[in-house]
Amino acid sequence: MAIKNRLLSKLKPTYVSMNMAENAHPQKLHPILHRLTEARAC
């Protein structure tokens, strides 16, 4: 159960970030890419 909660806690911000990236100006993508990199590392 703890693994499931941890995974979901990482996936939700990633999903939001991906949706934001579709419409974001390229200069504003740095924080989004940083979040995706953090999620990948976990």
Beta strands, then each sheet from edge to edge (+ up, - down):
end
